[in-house]
Amino acid sequence: MVPVKESLAAADVSVEEDESPAVEPEVADSAIGRSERLFLQRAIRFTTGIQSPQYAARAMAHGYDAAAHSEGVKLLAIGLGMDRPLSHFFLENALTSEGSGGNSELLIALDELENLWFPRARAIIRHRVPREHRDAFSAAFFKDLEQQPLGPGVVGSMAMFIGRVEGLAASDQPGAKAVAETLEARGLSKARVAHIKSLLALAQRAPSAATPRPSAEEIAKAQQRQRNAIADLRDWFNDWATMLRPLFGVRDQVVLGLTQVSRSKGGDDEEAPDAPPPAAPPA
């Protein structure tokens, strides 16, 4: 048989487009979900494992030939999205961050830093500033500076916070230098401050021209083609699993993905393909 890696790469995944009435394309942030991913992993185990001589001979003796294997590999390639260009997946990923202007990862990072360092700074000020000055010091340091919910507001709050941290070294307020030294000793080093400032610069960078991207119609069609291939792959897999499962012991069935090891209810395992109904008891 053809090695699965070569089969996947060489699979003819061209599909004729059906002519249908124009409808509003629906683009999801992914063509497949967790259940489909688990099933695809299982199909990979089967199409890879069945090529082993210890399994192939028995399978071929019961009709699983090169044509049957190629049919499954072709559907698997489409189901994995191997016929789709990388630009499709960048667009899918962008759908999850459009509400934050495409800066979702930066904002999450800045929000985590804000959640970490605002409380630390307050506690350090209470600890390191002399008792008679700490309330006024804390009020001044955090004047007009509050933690923000996840979103663009964290850019402003973290920019103000870093500016005030950097100002501690030159301040003549009682305890300022002690607070600065303690923050640095606890992890807010010069290198960390520089890193935070680089994140702020990225979040505030000038807009650039939009990169050309595939149309929503093209993405929607590709996603539907991928889902259809997975549905057809399930039928193909169920057919051959039902045919071949009796030829192998339980351990080999598990290796080939023909049978799943049972786990507690609510586990992540994909349901096994339909098994033949039990034989009727003798009259």
Secondary structure, 3 states (H helix, E strand, C coil): CCCHHHHHHHCCCCCCCCCCCCCCCCCCCCCCCHHHHHHHHHHHHHHHHCCCHHHHHHHHHCCCCHHHHHHHHHHHHHHCCCCCCHHHHHHHHHHCCHHHCCCHHHHHHHHHHHHHHHHHHHHHHHHHCCHHHHHHHHHHHCCCCCCCCCCCHHHHHHHHHHHHHHHHHHCCCCCHHHHHHHHHHCCCCHHHHHHHHHHHHHHCCCCCCCCCCCCHHHHHHHHHHHHHHHHHHHHHHHHHHHHHHHHCCHHHHHHHCCCCCCCCCCCCCCCCCCCCCCCCCCC
